[in-house]
Amino acid sequence: MHKNRYRLASRPCISFLFLAIFPVACSGTSTSHTLQPSVATTPALTSSPAQPDAPLSPVPATCAPSRFLPGHETQAQGVNAEVWALFFADPQTIKVGDEVKIVWRMTGNGPFQAIARHAGNVELKPVWGPEKHLGSNWKHPGEEWGTGFRFTAPGCWNLHVTRDHAAGDLWISVQEAGKGAYSMVY
């Protein structure tokens, strides 16, 4: 964390950019940051993501899902951390009952925890994991874990991850299950 402060202080242009973006980040409109500048806005939530130690705001019934890069990866909205997620399924076609493997990369310290949150105060723990990965060829900052989630209802889901005083959030929209639901997507 001290490295990031030093970098911002040593580069006036980046410091200015941070100061220009900071009021937007605190305005109550959520954004997703990716490597592509054209992908800038996402979830239309009623409030900004919670601070790591504060109670979480409710999940809306509908939302704009996070933007995904090719290969089903996205940079989650992080607080005190950089967070990436890699889905082993197309995030736009996940259905109720599907078990979906998600690999996470997150900077920070402490144990990694993940929950899935849905409107109506529904919270799901992973059906397996988090499992720490000791080796990987997926290159993003932080340590890596794998989780498996089985979504129980259609609509907006907030995937919320934490480590000590850091948090990350991303949003997906889960579809109604068809006949023969409960598949495993890897």
Residue frames as a rotation matrix with the C-alpha (Angstrom) as fourth column:
MET 1
0.572 0.820 0.000 0.00
0.820 -0.572 0.000 0.00
0.000 0.000 -1.000 0.00
HIS 2
0.410 -0.486 -0.772 2.87
0.154 -0.797 0.584 2.38
-0.899 -0.358 -0.252 0.74
LYS 3
-0.630 -0.626 0.459 4.27
0.535 0.078 0.841 1.70
-0.563 0.776 0.286 -2.75
ASN 4
-0.023 0.716 0.698 1.02
0.969 -0.156 0.192 2.93
0.247 0.680 -0.690 -4.32
ARG 5
0.807 0.292 -0.513 1.08
0.464 -0.851 0.246 6.13
-0.365 -0.437 -0.822 -2.25
TYR 6
-0.089 -0.926 -0.366 4.67
0.173 -0.376 0.910 6.77
-0.981 0.018 0.193 -3.30
ARG 7
-0.597 -0.118 0.793 3.85
0.775 0.170 0.609 6.22
-0.207 0.978 -0.010 -6.96
LEU 8
0.442 0.830 0.339 0.93
0.872 -0.486 0.054 8.66
0.210 0.272 -0.939 -6.82
ALA 9
0.744 -0.185 -0.642 2.99
0.235 -0.827 0.510 11.29
-0.626 -0.530 -0.572 -5.02
SER 10
-0.255 -0.964 -0.077 5.91
0.194 -0.129 0.972 10.94
-0.947 0.233 0.220 -7.44
ARG 11
-0.765 0.058 0.642 3.83
0.644 0.036 0.764 11.31
0.021 0.998 -0.065 -10.59
PRO 12
-0.774 0.453 -0.442 1.88
-0.177 -0.825 -0.536 14.59
-0.608 -0.336 0.719 -10.65
CYS 13
-0.622 0.566 -0.541 -0.14
-0.695 -0.081 0.714 13.58
0.361 0.821 0.443 -13.72
ILE 14
-0.468 0.436 -0.769 -1.36
0.334 0.892 0.303 10.39
0.818 -0.115 -0.563 -12.07
SER 15
-0.787 0.172 -0.592 -2.03
0.561 -0.197 -0.804 12.26
-0.255 -0.965 0.058 -8.82
PHE 16
-0.757 0.532 -0.378 -4.19
-0.578 -0.816 0.010 14.74
-0.303 0.226 0.926 -10.72
LEU 17
-0.485 0.574 -0.660 -6.04
-0.417 0.512 0.751 11.89
0.769 0.639 -0.009 -12.44
PHE 18
-0.626 0.217 -0.749 -6.68
0.652 0.673 -0.350 10.26
0.428 -0.707 -0.563 -9.05
LEU 19
-0.805 0.307 -0.508 -8.04
0.202 -0.664 -0.720 13.51
-0.558 -0.682 0.472 -7.63
ALA 20
-0.664 0.574 -0.479 -10.27
-0.747 -0.485 0.454 13.97
0.028 0.660 0.751 -10.67
ILE 21
-0.387 0.494 -0.778 -11.68
-0.157 0.796 0.584 10.43
0.908 0.349 -0.231 -10.45
PHE 22
-0.928 -0.084 -0.364 -12.00
0.312 0.363 -0.878 10.22
0.206 -0.928 -0.310 -6.63
PRO 23
-0.678 0.735 -0.012 -15.19
-0.573 -0.539 -0.618 12.35
-0.460 -0.412 0.786 -6.36
VAL 24
-0.073 0.650 -0.756 -16.87
-0.873 0.326 0.364 10.12
0.483 0.687 0.543 -8.99
ALA 25
-0.542 -0.204 -0.815 -15.86
0.047 0.961 -0.272 6.98
0.839 -0.186 -0.511 -7.07
CYS 26
-0.922 0.170 -0.348 -17.54
0.361 0.048 -0.931 8.34
-0.142 -0.984 -0.105 -3.95
SER 27
-0.797 0.599 -0.083 -20.63
-0.600 -0.766 0.232 9.68
0.076 0.235 0.969 -5.69
GLY 28
-0.165 0.779 0.604 -22.77
-0.500 0.462 -0.732 6.58
-0.850 -0.423 0.313 -5.35
THR 29
0.783 0.323 -0.532 -22.38
-0.621 0.345 -0.704 5.34
-0.044 0.881 0.470 -8.93
SER 30
0.407 -0.634 0.657 -20.39
-0.031 0.709 0.704 2.15
-0.913 -0.307 0.269 -9.21
THR 31
0.585 -0.295 -0.756 -17.79
-0.809 -0.147 -0.569 1.68
0.057 0.944 -0.325 -11.91
SER 32
0.799 -0.415 0.435 -15.71
0.310 0.905 0.292 -1.23
-0.515 -0.098 0.851 -13.05
HIS 33
0.409 -0.752 -0.517 -12.11
-0.790 -0.575 0.211 -0.66
-0.456 0.323 -0.829 -14.01
THR 34
0.781 -0.202 0.591 -10.60
0.378 0.906 -0.190 -2.80
-0.497 0.372 0.784 -16.73
LEU 35
-0.271 -0.962 0.037 -7.61
0.524 -0.115 0.844 -2.65
-0.808 0.247 0.535 -18.99
GLN 36
-0.478 0.174 0.861 -9.76
0.836 -0.211 0.506 -1.21
0.269 0.962 -0.044 -21.79
PRO 37
-0.960 0.046 -0.276 -10.61
0.077 -0.905 -0.419 2.49
-0.269 -0.424 0.865 -21.39
SER 38
-0.636 0.766 -0.097 -13.87
-0.477 -0.291 0.829 2.07
0.607 0.573 0.550 -23.32
VAL 39
0.074 0.631 -0.773 -15.20
0.455 0.668 0.589 -0.26
0.888 -0.395 -0.237 -20.60
ALA 40
-0.770 -0.478 0.424 -15.85
-0.043 -0.623 -0.781 2.15
0.637 -0.619 0.459 -17.75
THR 41
-0.407 0.673 0.618 -19.34
-0.908 -0.372 -0.193 1.91
0.100 -0.640 0.762 -16.33
THR 42
-0.682 0.285 -0.674 -21.16
0.157 0.957 0.245 -0.97
0.715 0.062 -0.697 -14.71
PRO 43
-0.470 0.703 -0.534 -23.60
0.842 0.538 -0.032 -1.82
0.265 -0.464 -0.845 -11.98
ALA 44
-0.363 0.492 0.791 -26.41
-0.221 -0.870 0.440 0.62
0.905 -0.015 0.425 -11.51
LEU 45
-0.338 0.172 -0.926 -26.57
0.837 0.505 -0.212 0.28
0.431 -0.846 -0.314 -7.76
THR 46
0.688 0.665 0.291 -28.35
0.420 -0.691 0.588 2.52
0.592 -0.283 -0.755 -5.34
SER 47
0.879 -0.463 0.115 -25.17
-0.390 -0.558 0.733 3.05
-0.275 -0.689 -0.671 -3.34
SER 48
0.234 -0.882 -0.408 -21.43
-0.793 0.069 -0.605 2.62
0.562 0.466 -0.684 -3.74
PRO 49
0.243 -0.181 -0.953 -19.68
0.248 0.961 -0.119 -0.54
0.938 -0.208 0.279 -2.53
ALA 50
0.984 0.172 0.050 -19.33
-0.016 -0.193 0.981 -0.79
0.178 -0.966 -0.188 1.21
GLN 51
0.109 -0.954 0.280 -16.07
-0.904 -0.212 -0.370 -0.18
0.412 -0.213 -0.886 2.96
PRO 52
-0.371 -0.314 -0.874 -14.48
-0.174 0.948 -0.267 -3.47
0.912 0.053 -0.407 4.10
ASP 53
-0.932 -0.065 -0.358 -15.48
0.322 0.310 -0.895 -3.00
0.169 -0.948 -0.268 7.76
ALA 54
-0.673 0.739 -0.038 -18.94
-0.676 -0.635 -0.375 -1.45
-0.301 -0.227 0.926 7.16
PRO 55
-0.135 0.711 0.690 -22.25
0.116 0.703 -0.702 -3.29
-0.984 -0.014 -0.178 6.69
LEU 56
-0.906 -0.188 0.378 -23.00
0.364 0.105 0.925 -4.14
-0.213 0.977 -0.026 3.07
SER 57
-0.515 0.760 -0.396 -25.75
-0.730 -0.631 -0.262 -2.30
-0.449 0.154 0.880 1.23
PRO 58
0.209 0.687 0.696 -28.69
-0.097 0.722 -0.685 -4.34
-0.973 0.076 0.218 -0.14
VAL 59
-0.866 -0.405 0.293 -28.42
0.201 0.254 0.946 -5.94
-0.458 0.878 -0.139 -3.58
PRO 60
-0.335 0.782 -0.526 -30.97
-0.809 -0.525 -0.264 -4.55
-0.482 0.337 0.808 -6.08
ALA 61
0.395 0.589 0.705 -33.36
-0.093 0.789 -0.607 -6.92
-0.914 0.174 0.367 -7.88
THR 62
0.802 -0.198 0.563 -31.80
0.597 0.226 -0.770 -5.98
0.025 0.954 0.300 -11.24
CYS 63
0.436 -0.726 -0.532 -28.39
-0.111 -0.630 0.769 -4.56
-0.893 -0.276 -0.355 -12.07
ALA 64
0.782 -0.368 -0.504 -25.97
-0.562 -0.065 -0.824 -4.00
0.270 0.928 -0.258 -14.89
PRO 65
0.879 -0.477 -0.012 -23.48
0.443 0.807 0.390 -6.89
-0.176 -0.348 0.921 -14.71
SER 66
0.268 -0.890 -0.368 -19.77
-0.209 -0.426 0.880 -6.17
-0.941 -0.159 -0.300 -14.47
ARG 67
0.736 -0.116 -0.667 -17.95
-0.677 -0.083 -0.732 -5.88
0.029 0.990 -0.139 -17.79
PHE 68
0.567 -0.523 0.637 -15.87
0.111 0.814 0.570 -8.89
-0.816 -0.253 0.520 -18.75
LEU 69
-0.071 -0.704 -0.706 -12.80
-0.881 -0.288 0.376 -9.03
-0.468 0.649 -0.600 -20.94
PRO 70
0.427 0.131 -0.895 -12.32
-0.663 0.718 -0.211 -11.81
0.615 0.684 0.393 -23.50
GLY 71
-0.484 -0.594 -0.642 -11.64
-0.038 0.747 -0.663 -15.05
0.874 -0.297 -0.385 -21.66
HIS 72
0.454 0.838 -0.302 -14.34
0.325 0.160 0.932 -14.39
0.830 -0.521 -0.200 -19.02
GLU 73
-0.290 -0.549 -0.784 -12.20
0.953 -0.085 -0.292 -12.30
0.094 -0.831 0.548 -16.69
THR 74
0.529 0.450 0.719 -12.98
0.327 -0.890 0.317 -8.99
0.783 0.067 -0.619 -15.02
GLN 75
-0.757 -0.653 -0.028 -11.36
0.330 -0.346 -0.878 -6.59
0.564 -0.674 0.477 -12.62
ALA 76
0.184 0.844 -0.503 -13.66
0.911 0.047 0.410 -6.24
0.370 -0.534 -0.760 -9.65
GLN 77
0.395 0.007 0.919 -14.26
-0.176 -0.981 0.084 -2.95
0.902 -0.195 -0.386 -7.91
GLY 78
0.069 -0.500 -0.863 -11.73
0.792 0.554 -0.257 -3.02
0.607 -0.666 0.434 -5.07
VAL 79
0.800 0.046 0.598 -11.37
-0.325 -0.805 0.497 -1.10
0.504 -0.592 -0.629 -1.83
ASN 80
0.409 -0.769 0.491 -7.81
-0.824 -0.079 0.562 -1.20
-0.393 -0.634 -0.666 -0.46
ALA 81
-0.186 -0.469 0.863 -7.01
0.031 0.875 0.482 -4.01
-0.982 0.117 -0.149 -2.93
GLU 82
-0.376 0.099 -0.921 -6.78
-0.926 -0.073 0.370 -4.98
-0.031 0.992 0.119 -6.57
VAL 83
-0.235 0.429 0.872 -9.20
-0.239 0.844 -0.480 -7.83
-0.942 -0.321 -0.096 -7.32
TRP 84
-0.503 0.081 -0.861 -9.58
-0.857 0.088 0.508 -9.96
0.117 0.993 0.025 -10.45
ALA 85
0.026 0.554 0.832 -12.00
-0.403 0.768 -0.498 -12.80
-0.915 -0.323 0.243 -11.20
LEU 86
-0.704 -0.224 -0.674 -11.79
-0.706 0.323 0.630 -15.47
0.077 0.920 -0.385 -13.89
PHE 87
0.198 0.874 0.443 -15.01
-0.754 0.425 -0.501 -17.40
-0.627 -0.235 0.743 -14.58
PHE 88
-0.881 -0.416 0.223 -14.82
-0.216 0.776 0.593 -20.93
-0.420 0.474 -0.774 -15.95
ALA 89
-0.157 0.869 0.469 -18.17
0.912 0.310 -0.270 -20.30
-0.380 0.385 -0.841 -17.68
ASP 90
-0.587 0.075 0.806 -19.62
0.457 -0.791 0.406 -17.52
0.668 0.607 0.430 -19.79
PRO 91
-0.898 0.190 -0.396 -20.85
0.311 -0.363 -0.878 -15.05
-0.311 -0.912 0.267 -17.13
GLN 92
-0.667 0.669 -0.328 -23.69
-0.738 -0.655 0.162 -13.98
-0.106 0.350 0.931 -19.44
THR 93
-0.102 0.641 -0.761 -25.21
-0.573 0.588 0.571 -17.48
0.813 0.494 0.307 -19.63
ILE 94
-0.969 -0.233 -0.080 -25.08
-0.062 0.546 -0.835 -18.68
0.238 -0.804 -0.544 -16.00
LYS 95
-0.068 0.993 -0.099 -28.38
-0.310 0.073 0.948 -20.24
0.948 0.095 0.303 -14.96
VAL 96
0.232 0.275 0.933 -29.94
-0.972 0.039 0.230 -21.04
0.027 -0.961 0.276 -11.60
GLY 97
0.903 0.119 0.412 -28.49
-0.226 0.949 0.221 -24.33
-0.364 -0.293 0.884 -10.37
ASP 98
0.673 -0.734 -0.094 -25.25
0.113 0.228 -0.967 -24.11
0.731 0.640 0.236 -12.36
GLU 99
0.744 -0.586 -0.319 -22.15
0.385 -0.014 0.923 -24.68
-0.546 -0.810 0.215 -10.27
VAL 100
0.855 -0.394 0.336 -19.58
0.103 -0.506 -0.856 -22.18
0.508 0.767 -0.392 -11.50
LYS 101
0.304 -0.857 -0.415 -15.87
0.931 0.175 0.320 -22.23
-0.201 -0.484 0.852 -10.80
ILE 102
0.901 -0.106 0.422 -14.37
0.010 -0.964 -0.265 -18.77
0.434 0.243 -0.867 -10.21
VAL 103
0.121 -0.922 -0.367 -10.66
0.977 0.177 -0.123 -18.11
0.178 -0.344 0.922 -9.72
TRP 104
0.974 0.221 0.056 -9.76
0.194 -0.931 0.309 -14.95
0.121 -0.290 -0.949 -7.83
ARG 105
-0.184 -0.983 -0.007 -6.61
0.829 -0.152 -0.539 -12.86
0.528 -0.105 0.843 -7.58
MET 106
0.832 0.483 0.274 -6.54
0.240 -0.759 0.606 -10.34
0.500 -0.438 -0.747 -4.74
THR 107
-0.302 -0.914 0.272 -3.85
0.119 -0.319 -0.940 -8.20
0.946 -0.252 0.205 -3.20
GLY 108
0.356 0.392 0.848 -3.72
-0.724 -0.458 0.516 -7.51
0.591 -0.798 0.120 0.52
ASN 109
-0.784 -0.621 0.029 -3.18
-0.445 0.528 -0.723 -9.55
0.433 -0.579 -0.690 3.66
GLY 110
-0.489 0.558 0.670 -5.12
-0.686 0.230 -0.691 -12.04
-0.540 -0.797 0.271 5.69
PRO 111
-0.630 0.298 0.717 -7.51
0.365 0.929 -0.065 -14.86
-0.685 0.221 -0.694 4.88
PHE 112
-0.898 0.355 -0.259 -9.57
-0.393 -0.388 0.833 -14.71
0.195 0.851 0.488 1.69
GLN 113
-0.558 0.801 0.217 -13.36
0.320 0.448 -0.835 -14.97
-0.766 -0.396 -0.506 2.04
ALA 114
-0.943 0.300 -0.140 -16.07
-0.244 -0.344 0.907 -14.94
0.224 0.890 0.398 -0.63
ILE 115
-0.453 0.880 0.143 -19.86
0.334 0.317 -0.888 -14.71
-0.826 -0.355 -0.437 -0.55
ALA 116
-0.828 0.370 0.421 -22.56
0.356 -0.232 0.905 -14.33
0.433 0.899 0.060 -3.18
ARG 117
-0.688 0.587 -0.426 -25.38
0.192 -0.418 -0.888 -11.90
-0.700 -0.693 0.175 -2.31
HIS 118
-0.676 0.592 0.439 -28.83
0.575 0.052 0.817 -11.64
0.461 0.804 -0.375 -3.93
ALA 119
-0.526 0.582 0.620 -31.79
-0.535 -0.793 0.292 -9.30
0.661 -0.178 0.729 -3.43
GLY 120
0.582 0.808 -0.091 -33.91
-0.363 0.358 0.860 -10.15
0.728 -0.467 0.502 -0.40
ASN 121
0.271 -0.582 0.767 -30.89
-0.962 -0.128 0.242 -10.55
-0.043 -0.803 -0.594 1.89
VAL 122
0.996 -0.019 0.082 -29.93
0.028 0.995 -0.100 -13.95
-0.080 0.102 0.992 0.46
GLU 123
0.238 -0.970 -0.046 -26.27
-0.966 -0.242 0.088 -14.83
-0.097 0.023 -0.995 1.06
LEU 124
0.987 0.000 -0.158 -24.52
-0.032 0.978 -0.205 -17.93
0.155 0.207 0.966 -0.23
LYS 125
0.221 -0.955 0.200 -21.16
-0.577 0.038 0.816 -19.29
-0.787 -0.295 -0.542 0.81
PRO 126
-0.241 -0.350 -0.905 -19.20
-0.944 0.300 0.136 -21.13
0.224 0.887 -0.403 -1.86
VAL 127
0.866 0.497 -0.059 -20.19
-0.483 0.860 0.166 -24.79
0.133 -0.116 0.984 -2.32
TRP 128
0.619 -0.766 -0.174 -16.44
0.785 0.596 0.168 -25.39
-0.025 -0.240 0.970 -2.22
GLY 129
-0.223 -0.823 0.522 -13.42
0.671 -0.518 -0.530 -23.25
0.707 0.232 0.668 -1.45
PRO 130
0.774 -0.513 -0.372 -11.85
-0.618 -0.483 -0.620 -20.92
0.138 0.710 -0.690 -1.16
GLU 131
0.760 -0.614 0.212 -8.90
0.553 0.783 0.284 -23.11
-0.340 -0.099 0.935 -2.10
LYS 132
0.494 -0.667 -0.557 -5.53
-0.486 -0.744 0.459 -21.37
-0.721 0.044 -0.692 -2.24
HIS 133
0.955 -0.255 0.151 -3.62
0.262 0.489 -0.832 -21.94
0.138 0.834 0.533 -5.49
LEU 134
0.490 -0.845 -0.214 0.13
0.215 -0.121 0.969 -22.23
-0.845 -0.521 0.122 -5.11
GLY 135
-0.698 -0.715 0.039 0.96
0.203 -0.146 0.968 -21.99
-0.687 0.684 0.246 -8.81
SER 136
0.461 0.879 0.121 -0.72
0.461 -0.121 -0.879 -20.43
-0.758 0.461 -0.461 -11.81
ASN 137
-0.596 -0.602 0.532 -0.14
0.779 -0.272 0.565 -19.00
-0.196 0.751 0.631 -15.26
TRP 138
0.454 0.766 0.455 -2.91
0.764 -0.597 0.244 -16.38
0.458 0.237 -0.857 -14.81
LYS 139
-0.497 -0.859 -0.119 -0.95
0.833 -0.435 -0.341 -13.18
0.241 -0.268 0.933 -14.36
HIS 140
0.375 0.499 0.781 -2.55
0.075 -0.856 0.511 -10.53
0.924 -0.133 -0.358 -12.14
PRO 141
-0.508 -0.634 0.583 -1.36
-0.496 -0.338 -0.799 -9.02
0.704 -0.695 -0.143 -8.83
GLY 142
0.078 0.502 0.861 -2.07
-0.997 0.029 0.073 -10.76
0.012 -0.864 0.503 -5.54
GLU 143
-0.828 -0.263 0.495 -2.55
-0.355 0.929 -0.100 -14.28
-0.434 -0.259 -0.863 -4.32
GLU 144
-0.491 0.603 -0.628 -4.90
-0.701 0.154 0.696 -16.73
0.517 0.782 0.348 -6.01
TRP 145
-0.679 0.409 0.610 -7.89
-0.290 0.614 -0.734 -18.79
-0.674 -0.675 -0.299 -4.77
GLY 146
-0.811 0.514 -0.279 -10.55
-0.117 0.325 0.938 -20.93
0.573 0.794 -0.204 -6.39
THR 147
-0.653 0.698 0.296 -14.23
-0.405 0.009 -0.914 -21.01
-0.641 -0.716 0.276 -5.41
GLY 148
-0.856 0.515 0.051 -17.34
0.338 0.480 0.809 -22.77
0.392 0.710 -0.585 -6.62
PHE 149
-0.729 0.684 -0.043 -20.79
-0.446 -0.521 -0.728 -21.16
-0.520 -0.512 0.684 -6.39
ARG 150
-0.701 0.671 0.242 -24.23
0.681 0.528 0.508 -22.59
0.213 0.520 -0.827 -7.16
PHE 151
-0.930 0.354 0.095 -26.69
-0.362 -0.929 -0.078 -19.76
0.061 -0.107 0.992 -7.67
THR 152
-0.792 0.610 0.012 -30.17
0.512 0.675 -0.530 -20.40
-0.332 -0.414 -0.848 -6.27
ALA 153
0.297 0.916 -0.270 -32.29
0.557 -0.395 -0.731 -17.64
-0.776 0.066 -0.627 -7.84
PRO 154
0.081 -0.231 0.970 -32.40
0.947 -0.285 -0.147 -15.58
0.310 0.930 0.196 -11.03
GLY 155
0.940 0.296 0.167 -31.47
0.266 -0.947 0.180 -11.93
0.211 -0.125 -0.969 -11.07
CYS 156
0.444 -0.777 0.447 -28.65
-0.452 -0.625 -0.637 -9.76
0.774 0.080 -0.628 -9.81
TRP 157
0.821 -0.317 -0.476 -25.89
0.563 0.591 0.578 -11.35
0.098 -0.742 0.663 -7.71
ASN 158
0.633 -0.685 0.360 -23.10
-0.679 -0.715 -0.167 -9.44
0.372 -0.138 -0.918 -5.98
LEU 159
0.612 -0.573 -0.544 -19.92
0.598 0.786 -0.156 -11.47
0.518 -0.230 0.824 -5.51
HIS 160
0.743 -0.275 0.611 -18.17
-0.526 -0.804 0.278 -9.94
0.414 -0.528 -0.741 -2.50
VAL 161
0.465 -0.686 -0.560 -14.63
0.617 0.704 -0.351 -10.93
0.635 -0.182 0.751 -1.47
THR 162
0.859 -0.188 0.477 -12.59
-0.435 -0.759 0.485 -9.76
0.270 -0.624 -0.733 1.51
ARG 163
0.170 -0.829 -0.532 -9.14
0.726 0.471 -0.502 -9.97
0.667 -0.301 0.682 3.08
ASP 164
-0.497 -0.364 -0.788 -8.54
0.848 -0.395 -0.353 -8.19
-0.183 -0.843 0.505 6.40
HIS 165
-0.098 0.436 -0.895 -9.26
0.229 -0.865 -0.447 -4.48
-0.969 -0.248 -0.015 5.63
ALA 166
-0.810 -0.163 -0.563 -9.78
-0.496 -0.320 0.807 -4.93
-0.312 0.933 0.179 1.87
ALA 167
-0.031 0.857 0.514 -12.83
0.125 0.513 -0.849 -5.84
-0.992 0.038 -0.123 -0.22
GLY 168
-0.930 -0.171 -0.327 -13.87
-0.295 -0.188 0.937 -6.38
-0.222 0.967 0.125 -3.81
ASP 169
-0.066 0.976 0.209 -17.22
-0.057 0.206 -0.977 -6.52
-0.996 -0.076 0.042 -5.59
LEU 170
-0.944 -0.005 -0.330 -18.50
-0.329 -0.067 0.942 -7.63
-0.027 0.998 0.061 -8.97
TRP 171
-0.147 0.979 0.138 -22.00
-0.560 0.033 -0.828 -8.25
-0.816 -0.199 0.543 -10.29
ILE 172
-0.997 -0.029 -0.070 -23.52
-0.074 0.562 0.824 -10.90
0.015 0.826 -0.563 -12.52
SER 173
-0.134 0.990 -0.036 -27.03
-0.968 -0.138 -0.208 -11.58
-0.211 0.007 0.978 -13.73
VAL 174
-0.901 -0.121 0.416 -28.16
-0.119 0.992 0.030 -15.20
-0.417 -0.022 -0.909 -13.32
GLN 175
-0.550 0.684 -0.479 -30.82
-0.723 -0.104 0.683 -16.54
0.418 0.722 0.552 -15.70
GLU 176
0.374 0.775 0.509 -33.86
-0.874 0.479 -0.087 -18.74
-0.311 -0.412 0.856 -14.97
ALA 177
-0.628 -0.556 0.545 -33.03
-0.393 0.831 0.394 -22.43
-0.672 0.034 -0.740 -15.03
GLY 178
-0.132 0.549 -0.825 -34.25
-0.927 0.226 0.299 -24.52
0.351 0.804 0.479 -17.92
LYS 179
0.908 0.415 0.055 -35.17
-0.414 0.869 0.272 -28.16
0.065 -0.270 0.961 -17.78
GLY 180
0.676 -0.672 -0.301 -32.37
0.597 0.740 -0.311 -30.35
0.431 0.031 0.902 -16.53
ALA 181
0.633 -0.433 0.642 -30.86
-0.521 -0.851 -0.062 -27.68
0.573 -0.295 -0.765 -14.29
TYR 182
0.727 -0.478 0.492 -28.01
-0.435 0.233 0.870 -28.32
-0.531 -0.847 -0.039 -11.87
SER 183
0.822 -0.567 0.051 -25.08
0.372 0.468 -0.802 -28.66
0.431 0.678 0.595 -14.19
MET 184
0.481 -0.764 -0.430 -21.45
0.430 -0.222 0.875 -28.23
-0.764 -0.606 0.222 -13.31
VAL 185
0.957 -0.143 0.250 -19.68
0.152 -0.487 -0.860 -25.57
0.245 0.861 -0.445 -15.40
TYR 186
0.446 -0.882 -0.152 -15.88
0.241 -0.046 0.969 -25.82
-0.862 -0.469 0.192 -15.49
